[in-house]
């Protein structure tokens, strides 16, 4: 038995509605024993839009906190001393901008110190991994080359100016959510790390002797699923492979700098809407996968709440998840022992199998030209969509058991969900109005000439190969907004649309009786209506979580529909225009960000105005039952939520809706 280890950093991923409300939540969580902050930003902030942009409608303050300018950043961290805090910010495309505002707020909190002295004291992490955004989460802004340049600039800046900061947190988390197998999760995350390190090396901004420090500041953010033996082995495989890559490819000699440093948010994909109380033991099992093994233990852990498949967790739900960690760390004897898996032939064999599979996949991606080439060609995305489709098929066939969903479905009434509307936190309907007012007031009091000047300097620097961190800090100090910073760089770098992976994805290998029956109904109904049935799958607003939409699109194609799917981030107007142009029989909207009550009516009104008021619209997403009822009353033909896991059954529902709308029954 050894001395007791220090526990990992305990965080709760949090941020919602307004900076003031989020600040109050952070201070409460810190008082409950949380040891670090993990900030969730809303989608406009993540994708570089101000609250007054048409694309921000319905999205402000929904999945995180809106931070459109320095004034809101001040409110977010009021009375929280940033030089004494470890803050993780889940921010990617606009990471440079948010880090600049964070640094400026810290300078303002410490007027006696020089900006350099303040920067040297800051500790934390910016997620800043853009490759997984193209593959799974969809909050990218610029194309891969410009995005990698911003990442390299931040890494070079932080290694010299904010040495305790992790400038990038390479995320395999979202790859697992998008369907990745453990081998794909390990391989694609490490390919991303290679792409980033190669870019930093090529930029010439970091000397040979400092490069080891760059490698040492790279951290990872992983996912832990419920198959906790496999997940334990996956983490050990990550540790082994990272040690090899950093030594062999980058010549890092200091073993401390080669350490695989990672934080974890355990799997939210597997949380169920049916019998949600079962999510508690799922979360605990997932936590064990990243804490039991001392040699591959997480540095920081944040856990979802039991009710996340229902909606936004309340402070009490988040407290419960924090207590899981505290019971394990402080009541159990876990931290008193060396690695309990060392020498296990079962674990060693599984780790070796994962290492071998991941190495082969890394070699395939590198042979294509690396991670960026594999994103642009659609190779990685296609593989993830196919792996996800295979998993869905296993769940539907019952081969993969989900307790309370496809097996053991009988249940007593749950006291936790007796009042569904009270079992989740509702987003503040005033958040959007408050954010709009905040931007207006902010712009009225700033020096407009100074803002224009700093943004012009940023644009000029972006056209050269200068490091963009200093012009970004100047724009933040002058009072530019999030939308202005991103808009300035959009002008220089252009916009980007990532491949959807749907066209090349492999769907159901062979159609069983159920799918064959639906396929026959699709064919027959098409004949009755004089052509093949066409379905438009649309993602309105800024929600980039496209996994559900992609799986629906792939299964609809397998069921014989002609599918029109143009990817993420469309305005209601663009969706209506596509429905008109493609002459579709059904529009399916997917929204997971909580903006369904604003965006769905906009689509319905647009169709009505285009003379398509009788075209059926269905909606899928994380939609509370009271909202689902309101949407149906508003004219939506059907609403699907996570409990509706049978995709083939949903396809049958598509046919029912089309037949009813066309008076065929």
C-alpha positions in Angstrom: 0.0 0.0 0.0 1.3 3.5 -0.9 0.6 7.0 0.3 -2.9 8.1 -0.7 -2.9 9.8 -4.2 -4.3 13.2 -4.8 -7.8 13.0 -6.3 -8.4 14.2 -9.9 -9.8 17.7 -10.6 -13.6 17.5 -10.2 -15.7 19.6 -12.5 -19.2 20.1 -13.6 -19.8 21.3 -17.2 -22.0 24.3 -16.7 -23.2 27.6 -18.1 -26.6 28.8 -19.3 -29.0 31.7 -20.0 -26.9 34.7 -18.8 -23.4 35.4 -17.5 -24.9 36.5 -14.1 -26.8 33.2 -13.7 -23.8 31.2 -14.7 -21.6 33.1 -12.3 -23.9 32.3 -9.4 -23.9 28.6 -10.4 -20.1 28.5 -10.5 -19.7 30.1 -7.1 -22.3 27.6 -5.7 -20.5 24.6 -7.3 -17.1 25.7 -6.0 -18.6 26.0 -2.5 -19.8 22.4 -2.8 -16.3 21.1 -3.3 -15.9 21.3 -7.0 -12.2 21.9 -7.7 -12.2 23.5 -11.2 -14.6 25.3 -13.6 -15.8 23.9 -16.9 -17.5 26.5 -19.0 -20.2 25.7 -21.5 -20.8 28.5 -24.1 -24.0 28.9 -26.1 -23.9 28.1 -29.9 -23.7 31.8 -31.2 -20.6 32.3 -29.0 -19.1 28.9 -30.2 -19.8 29.7 -33.9 -18.8 33.3 -33.9 -22.1 35.2 -34.1 -23.5 38.0 -31.9 -27.0 37.5 -30.4 -28.5 39.9 -33.0 -27.4 37.7 -35.9 -30.4 36.1 -37.8 -28.6 32.7 -37.3 -28.6 33.2 -33.5 -32.4 33.2 -33.2 -33.6 30.7 -30.6 -30.1 29.7 -29.7 -29.0 32.4 -27.3 -28.2 31.0 -23.8 -29.6 27.6 -24.6 -26.7 25.1 -24.4 -24.4 27.4 -22.5 -23.7 31.0 -21.6 -23.6 33.8 -24.2 -20.4 35.8 -24.1 -20.7 38.4 -27.0 -18.1 40.8 -25.5 -15.7 41.6 -22.7 -18.5 43.1 -20.5 -20.2 39.7 -20.3 -16.8 37.9 -19.6 -16.4 40.2 -16.6 -19.8 39.3 -15.3 -19.2 35.6 -15.9 -16.1 35.6 -13.6 -17.1 38.3 -11.1 -15.7 37.5 -7.6 -13.9 34.4 -8.9 -10.1 35.1 -8.8 -8.9 33.8 -12.2 -5.2 33.7 -11.2 -6.2 31.1 -8.5 -8.6 29.1 -10.7 -8.2 26.2 -13.1 -10.7 26.9 -15.8 -11.6 24.6 -18.7 -13.4 26.3 -21.6 -15.3 24.1 -24.1 -14.6 26.4 -27.1 -13.1 25.6 -30.5 -13.5 27.8 -33.5 -13.5 31.0 -31.4 -11.0 29.7 -28.8 -8.5 32.4 -29.5 -11.1 35.1 -28.9 -12.4 33.6 -25.7 -8.9 33.1 -24.3 -8.1 36.7 -25.1 -11.2 38.0 -23.2 -10.4 35.6 -20.3 -6.8 37.0 -20.1 -8.1 40.6 -20.3 -10.6 40.0 -17.4 -7.7 38.5 -15.3 -5.6 41.6 -16.1 -8.4 43.8 -14.9 -8.8 41.8 -11.7 -5.0 42.3 -11.0 -4.3 46.0 -11.7 -1.1 45.9 -9.6 0.5 43.3 -11.9 1.7 43.7 -15.5 -0.2 41.8 -18.2 2.7 39.4 -18.6 2.8 38.6 -14.9 -1.0 37.9 -14.9 -0.7 35.7 -18.0 2.0 33.6 -16.3 -0.3 32.8 -13.4 -3.3 31.6 -15.5 -4.1 27.9 -15.5 -6.7 26.0 -17.5 -7.6 24.6 -20.8 -9.2 25.7 -24.1 -10.6 22.8 -26.0 -9.6 24.2 -29.4 -9.8 20.9 -31.3 -11.4 21.8 -34.6 -11.0 18.4 -36.4 -13.7 16.7 -34.3 -16.0 19.7 -35.1 -15.9 18.7 -38.8 -16.6 15.1 -37.8 -19.2 15.3 -35.0 -20.0 18.5 -33.2 -20.3 21.0 -36.0 -19.2 24.2 -34.3 -16.5 25.0 -36.9 -16.3 28.4 -38.5 -13.3 28.4 -40.9 -11.8 25.7 -43.2 -9.2 23.2 -41.9 -6.1 25.2 -42.9 -7.1 28.5 -41.4 -8.4 26.7 -38.3 -5.1 24.9 -37.8 -3.2 28.2 -38.2 -5.3 29.7 -35.3 -4.6 26.6 -33.2 -0.8 26.8 -33.9 -0.8 30.5 -33.1 -2.5 29.9 -29.7 -0.1 27.1 -28.9 3.0 29.2 -29.7 1.6 32.1 -27.7 0.6 30.1 -24.6 3.9 28.2 -24.5 5.7 31.5 -24.2 3.2 33.7 -22.4 0.8 31.5 -20.4 3.0 28.5 -19.6 0.5 26.8 -17.3 -2.3 26.8 -19.9 -3.3 23.8 -22.0 -3.9 25.5 -25.3 -5.6 22.4 -26.9 -7.6 19.6 -25.5 -7.8 17.0 -28.3 -11.2 15.5 -28.1 -12.1 11.9 -28.8 -15.2 12.5 -26.7 -17.4 13.6 -29.5 -16.0 10.9 -31.8 -17.5 8.2 -29.6 -20.8 10.2 -29.5 -20.7 10.1 -33.3 -20.4 6.3 -33.3 -16.6 5.7 -33.1 -15.4 2.3 -32.0 -12.6 2.3 -29.4 -10.1 1.7 -32.2 -11.4 4.7 -34.2 -11.6 6.9 -31.1 -7.9 6.3 -30.3 -6.7 6.5 -33.9 -8.5 9.6 -35.0 -7.7 11.5 -31.8 -4.0 10.7 -32.2 -4.1 11.6 -35.9 -5.5 15.0 -34.8 -2.6 15.4 -32.3 -0.1 14.6 -35.1 -1.7 17.1 -37.4 -1.5 19.8 -34.7 2.1 19.1 -33.7 3.2 19.0 -37.3 1.5 22.4 -37.9 3.2 24.0 -34.9 6.6 22.6 -36.0 6.1 23.9 -39.6 5.0 27.4 -38.4 8.5 28.0 -37.1 7.1 29.9 -34.1 8.6 27.5 -31.5 12.2 26.6 -31.1 13.5 23.0 -31.0 14.2 23.2 -27.2 10.7 24.6 -26.6 8.9 22.0 -28.7 9.2 19.5 -25.9 7.1 21.9 -23.7 4.5 22.1 -26.5 4.1 18.3 -26.4 3.9 18.4 -22.6 1.0 21.0 -22.7 -1.1 18.9 -25.1 -4.0 17.4 -23.2 -6.8 15.1 -24.3 -10.5 15.0 -23.6 -11.9 11.5 -23.8 -15.2 9.7 -23.6 -15.8 6.6 -21.4 -18.7 4.4 -22.3 -20.5 1.8 -20.2 -18.3 -1.2 -21.4 -16.0 -0.3 -18.6 -13.3 -3.0 -19.0 -12.9 -2.1 -22.7 -12.8 1.6 -21.7 -10.1 0.9 -19.1 -8.1 -0.9 -21.8 -8.7 1.9 -24.2 -7.2 4.4 -21.8 -4.1 2.2 -21.3 -3.8 1.9 -25.1 -3.9 5.7 -25.4 -1.1 6.0 -22.8 1.1 3.5 -24.5 0.6 4.9 -28.0 1.1 8.6 -27.0 4.3 7.6 -25.3 5.5 5.9 -28.5 4.5 8.7 -30.9 6.0 11.5 -28.9 9.3 9.6 -28.5 9.6 8.2 -32.0 8.0 10.9 -34.1 8.9 14.0 -32.1 12.0 12.9 -30.2 10.7 13.9 -26.8 13.2 12.5 -24.2 11.6 13.7 -20.9 9.1 11.0 -19.9 7.1 13.7 -17.9 6.5 15.5 -21.2 5.4 12.3 -22.9 2.7 11.6 -20.3 -0.8 11.2 -21.7 -2.7 13.9 -19.8 -6.5 13.7 -20.1 -9.7 14.9 -18.8 -13.0 13.1 -19.3 -16.7 13.7 -19.6 -18.4 10.3 -19.6 -20.7 9.2 -22.3 -24.0 11.1 -22.7 -24.9 9.2 -25.9 -25.9 6.1 -23.8 -28.1 8.0 -21.4 -31.8 7.0 -21.9 -35.0 8.9 -21.7 -36.8 5.7 -20.8 -36.3 4.7 -17.1 -33.7 7.6 -16.7 -32.9 6.5 -13.1 -30.8 3.7 -14.8 -28.5 6.5 -16.0 -27.1 6.8 -12.5 -25.4 3.4 -12.6 -24.3 4.0 -16.2 -22.5 7.2 -15.2 -20.9 5.5 -12.2 -19.6 2.5 -14.4 -18.3 5.0 -16.9 -16.5 7.0 -14.2 -14.8 3.7 -13.0 -13.4 3.1 -16.5 -11.2 6.2 -16.2 -10.4 6.2 -12.5 -9.7 2.6 -11.4 -6.4 2.3 -13.4 -3.7 4.4 -11.7 -1.4 4.2 -14.7 -4.1 5.6 -17.0 -6.2 7.7 -14.6 -7.9 10.9 -15.7 -6.5 14.2 -14.5 -10.0 15.8 -14.5 -13.5 14.3 -14.5 -16.9 15.8 -15.2 -20.0 13.7 -15.2 -23.3 14.3 -16.9 -26.6 14.2 -14.9 -29.2 11.4 -14.8 -31.7 13.6 -16.7 -29.7 14.9 -19.6 -31.7 12.9 -22.1 -34.8 14.7 -20.8 -33.5 18.3 -20.9 -31.3 20.7 -19.0 -30.1 19.4 -15.6 -30.9 21.4 -12.5 -28.3 22.4 -9.9 -29.4 19.5 -7.7 -28.9 17.0 -10.5 -25.4 18.4 -11.1 -24.6 18.2 -7.4 -25.6 14.5 -7.4 -23.1 13.8 -10.2 -20.4 15.7 -8.3 -21.1 13.5 -5.2 -20.5 10.3 -7.2 -16.9 11.5 -7.7 -16.5 12.5 -4.1 -17.7 9.2 -2.7 -15.3 7.3 -5.0 -12.3 9.6 -4.1 -12.9 10.2 -0.4 -14.9 7.2 0.9 -13.5 4.3 -1.1 -9.9 3.1 -0.8 -9.2 3.5 -4.5 -6.5 6.1 -4.1 -4.5 4.1 -1.6 -3.2 1.5 -4.1 -0.9 1.1 -7.0 -2.3 0.1 -10.4 -4.8 -2.7 -9.7 -4.7 -4.0 -13.3 -0.9 -4.3 -13.7 0.0 -7.9 -14.6 -3.5 -8.9 -15.6 -3.2 -11.0 -18.8 -6.8 -10.3 -19.7 -6.3 -6.5 -19.6 -2.9 -6.8 -21.4 -4.3 -8.8 -24.2 -7.2 -6.4 -24.8 -4.8 -3.4 -24.7 -2.5 -5.1 -27.2 -5.5 -5.7 -29.5 -6.6 -2.0 -29.3 -3.1 -0.8 -29.9 -2.7 -3.0 -33.0 -6.0 -1.9 -34.4 -5.4 1.8 -33.7 -1.9 1.7 -35.2 -3.2 0.2 -38.5 -5.9 2.9 -38.7 -3.4 5.7 -37.9 -1.2 4.4 -40.7 -4.2 4.4 -43.1 -5.0 8.1 -42.3 -1.3 9.2 -42.5 -1.0 7.4 -45.9 -3.9 9.7 -47.1 -2.0 12.8 -46.1 -3.1 12.9 -42.4 -6.1 14.0 -40.5 -7.0 17.1 -42.6 -6.9 15.1 -45.8 -9.1 12.4 -44.2 -11.6 15.1 -43.1 -11.7 16.8 -46.5 -12.2 13.5 -48.4 -15.0 12.5 -46.0 -13.1 9.3 -45.1 -13.3 9.7 -41.3 -16.8 11.0 -41.3 -18.1 8.2 -43.5 -16.5 5.6 -41.1 -18.1 7.2 -38.1 -21.6 7.4 -39.7 -21.2 3.7 -40.7 -20.0 2.6 -37.2 -23.0 4.5 -35.7 -25.4 2.9 -38.1 -24.0 -0.6 -37.2 -24.5 0.2 -33.5 -28.1 1.4 -34.0 -28.8 -1.8 -35.9 -27.5 -3.9 -33.0 -29.7 -2.0 -30.6 -32.8 -2.4 -32.8 -32.2 -6.2 -33.3 -31.7 -6.6 -29.5 -28.1 -7.9 -30.0 -26.9 -4.9 -27.9 -29.0 -4.7 -24.8 -30.1 -1.3 -23.4 -31.8 -1.9 -20.1 -35.3 -0.3 -19.9 -35.2 0.5 -23.7 -35.0 -2.7 -25.7 -35.2 -5.2 -22.7 -36.7 -5.1 -19.2 -39.1 -2.4 -20.2 -41.7 -2.9 -17.5 -41.4 -0.3 -14.9 -43.0 1.1 -11.8 -44.0 4.8 -12.0 -40.8 6.9 -11.2 -41.0 9.5 -8.5 -38.1 11.3 -10.3 -40.1 11.9 -13.4 -43.6 12.1 -11.9 -43.6 15.8 -12.9 -41.6 15.9 -16.1 -41.7 19.7 -16.4 -40.2 20.1 -12.9 -37.6 17.3 -13.5 -35.4 19.5 -15.7 -34.4 23.2 -15.7 -36.0 25.3 -18.4 -33.9 27.8 -20.3 -34.6 31.4 -19.3 -36.9 32.8 -22.0 -35.5 36.3 -21.2 -31.9 35.3 -22.0 -32.1 36.2 -25.6 -33.6 39.6 -24.9 -31.0 40.3 -22.2 -28.2 39.4 -24.5 -29.5 41.7 -27.3 -29.8 44.6 -24.8 -26.3 43.9 -23.6 -24.8 44.1 -27.0 -26.7 47.3 -27.8 -25.6 49.0 -24.5 -22.0 47.7 -25.0 -21.7 49.2 -28.5 -23.1 52.5 -27.3 -20.4 53.1 -24.7 -17.3 51.9 -26.6 -14.8 53.9 -28.7 -16.0 52.9 -32.2 -12.9 54.3 -34.0 -10.7 52.1 -31.8 -12.7 49.0 -32.5 -12.6 49.6 -36.3 -8.8 50.2 -36.1 -8.1 47.0 -34.1 -10.3 44.9 -36.4 -8.6 46.3 -39.5 -5.2 45.4 -37.9 -6.5 41.9 -37.2 -7.6 41.5 -40.9 -4.2 42.8 -42.1 -2.4 40.3 -39.8 -4.6 37.4 -41.0 -3.4 38.0 -44.5 0.2 37.5 -43.4 1.6 34.6 -41.4 1.9 36.8 -38.2 0.7 35.3 -34.9 -3.0 36.5 -34.5 -3.1 36.3 -30.7 -1.8 39.9 -30.1 -4.1 41.6 -32.6 -7.0 39.5 -31.0 -6.1 40.8 -27.5 -6.0 44.3 -28.8 -9.5 43.9 -30.3 -10.8 42.4 -27.0 -9.4 45.4 -25.0 -11.0 47.8 -27.5 -14.4 46.2 -27.0 -15.0 44.3 -30.2 -17.7 41.7 -30.1 -17.5 37.9 -30.7 -19.4 38.3 -34.0 -17.1 41.1 -35.2 -13.9 39.1 -34.4 -15.2 36.0 -36.3 -16.7 38.1 -39.0 -13.4 39.9 -39.7 -11.6 36.5 -40.0 -14.5 35.1 -42.2 -13.8 37.9 -44.6 -10.2 36.8 -44.9 -10.5 33.0 -44.5 -13.9 32.4 -46.0 -16.6 30.0 -44.8 -16.5 26.2 -44.9 -19.0 23.3 -45.1 -17.8 19.9 -43.9 -18.7 16.6 -45.7 -21.8 15.0 -44.2 -20.5 11.4 -44.7 -24.1 10.3 -45.5 -23.7 9.5 -49.2 -20.8 7.0 -48.7 -21.9 5.6 -45.4 -22.8 1.9 -45.1 -26.3 1.5 -43.7 -28.1 -1.8 -42.8 -26.2 -4.7 -44.3 -29.3 -6.8 -45.0 -32.9 -5.8 -44.6 -34.8 -7.9 -42.2 -38.6 -8.5 -42.4 -39.5 -5.2 -40.7 -37.4 -3.0 -43.1 -38.5 -5.0 -46.1 -42.1 -4.3 -45.2 -41.4 -0.6 -44.8 -39.5 -0.6 -48.1 -42.5 -2.1 -49.9 -44.9 0.6 -48.4 -42.4 3.3 -49.5 -42.4 1.9 -53.0 -46.2 1.4 -53.2 -47.0 4.9 -51.8 -44.5 6.4 -54.2 -46.3 4.7 -57.1 -49.7 6.0 -55.9 -48.3 9.6 -55.8 -46.6 9.2 -59.2 -42.9 9.0 -58.3 -40.3 8.1 -55.7 -41.0 9.4 -52.1 -38.6 12.3 -51.3 -37.7 13.4 -47.7 -35.8 16.5 -46.7 -33.8 16.1 -43.5 -33.0 19.6 -42.2 -31.0 21.0 -39.3 -32.1 24.6 -38.7 -30.2 27.0 -36.4 -26.7 26.6 -35.1 -27.0 23.1 -33.5 -24.2 21.0 -35.0 -24.9 17.7 -33.3 -25.8 15.9 -36.5 -25.5 12.3 -35.5 -29.3 11.8 -35.3 -30.0 13.5 -38.6 -27.3 11.5 -40.3 -28.7 8.2 -38.9 -32.2 9.1 -40.0 -30.9 10.1 -43.5 -29.0 6.8 -43.9 -32.0 4.6 -42.7 -34.4 6.6 -44.9 -32.2 5.8 -47.9 -32.1 2.1 -46.8 -35.9 2.2 -46.7 -36.2 3.4 -50.3 -36.8 7.1 -49.8 -34.9 9.7 -51.9 -33.1 11.7 -49.2 -32.1 15.4 -49.4 -29.7 16.2 -46.6 -27.5 19.3 -46.9 -25.8 19.2 -43.5 -25.9 21.6 -40.5 -26.5 25.3 -39.8 -29.3 26.2 -42.1 -31.7 29.1 -41.7 -35.5 28.2 -41.8 -35.6 30.1 -45.1 -32.9 27.8 -46.6 -34.8 24.8 -45.5 -38.1 26.1 -47.0 -36.3 26.9 -50.2 -34.9 23.4 -50.4 -38.3 21.8 -49.8 -39.7 23.9 -52.7 -36.8 23.2 -55.0 -36.7 19.5 -54.4 -40.5 19.1 -54.4 -40.4 16.8 -51.3 -43.2 14.8 -49.7 -42.0 15.3 -46.1 -39.7 17.6 -44.1 -37.9 16.2 -41.1 -36.2 18.7 -38.7 -33.6 17.7 -36.1 -32.9 20.1 -33.2 -31.0 19.1 -30.1 -30.1 22.6 -28.7 -33.5 23.5 -27.3 -34.4 26.1 -30.0 -37.3 24.0 -31.4 -40.0 26.4 -30.1 -38.5 29.3 -32.1 -37.2 27.5 -35.3 -39.9 25.0 -36.0 -42.7 27.6 -36.2 -40.4 29.7 -38.5 -40.2 26.7 -40.9 -44.0 26.1 -40.7 -44.7 29.8 -41.5 -42.2 29.8 -44.3 -43.8 26.7 -45.9 -47.2 28.3 -45.5 -46.0 31.5 -47.2 -44.5 29.4 -50.1 -47.9 27.7 -50.7 -46.8 24.4 -49.0 -48.9 24.7 -45.9 -50.1 21.1 -46.3 -46.6 19.6 -46.6 -46.1 17.5 -43.5 -43.3 18.4 -41.0 -41.9 16.1 -38.3 -39.4 17.0 -35.6 -36.8 15.0 -33.7 -34.6 16.1 -30.8 -34.4 16.5 -27.0 -37.9 17.9 -26.7 -39.8 18.0 -23.3 -43.3 16.5 -23.5 -45.1 19.8 -23.0 -43.2 21.3 -25.9 -43.9 18.3 -28.1 -47.6 18.8 -27.4 -47.4 22.5 -28.3 -45.6 21.7 -31.6 -48.3 19.2 -32.6 -50.9 21.8 -31.8 -49.0 24.2 -34.0 -49.2 21.8 -37.0 -46.3 19.4 -36.7 -47.3 15.9 -37.8 -45.1 13.9 -35.4 -42.4 14.5 -32.7 -39.7 11.9 -32.0 -37.4 12.0 -28.9 -34.5 9.8 -27.7 -37.0 7.1 -26.5 -38.0 6.5 -30.1 -34.8 4.5 -30.9 -36.4 2.2 -33.6 -35.3 3.9 -36.8 -37.2 1.4 -39.0 -40.3 2.1 -37.0 -39.8 5.8 -37.5 -39.6 5.2 -41.3 -43.0 3.5 -41.1 -44.2 6.6 -39.3 -42.8 8.7 -42.2 -45.0 6.7 -44.6 -48.1 7.0 -42.3 -47.6 10.8 -42.2 -47.1 11.1 -46.0 -50.2 8.9 -46.7 -52.4 10.9 -44.3 -51.2 14.3 -45.7 -52.1 13.1 -49.2 -55.5 11.6 -48.3 -54.4 8.0 -49.2 -55.9 6.2 -46.2 
